[in-house]
Amino acid sequence: MNLWLDDERRAPAGWYWVRTSKEAIDAVKNFGSKIEKMSLDHDLGGDDTGYKFLCWIEEQVECYGMEFNCDITVHSANPVGAIRMRQIINRIIICQE
C-alpha cells in the first residue's frame, strides 16, 4: 500500500489519499506494516502539517518501539517545511538502526 498525504494534490493511481495529519495517523494505525511507501506534503491547511504527522511517527518509534520500515518521500513545495520533514525522517531512520 502507498500513502499520499496532501490536502490539494490528488493522489497518483494506486495510492491511498489522506488530506490531514489525523487521517495519516489513522491510516498508519489501521494499515501499519502494509504501508510500503509514503509521499508527504508539508502544508495541509491551517496549522496542520505533514511535519506534525512525522512527529507522531517519531514518537511512536522512540517511545513505544513501533517498527516503521517504509520508503518516505516529501513532495512539498514549501522548501523550509520540506527540509524540516527530511530531518525528522532521518531521525526516524537512525532510531531504528
Summary of the structure (lengths in Angstrom):
residues: 97
radius of gyration: 12.2
end to end distance: 23.4
largest distance: 34.6
contacts: 277
relative contact order: 0.19
helix: 47%
strand: 19%
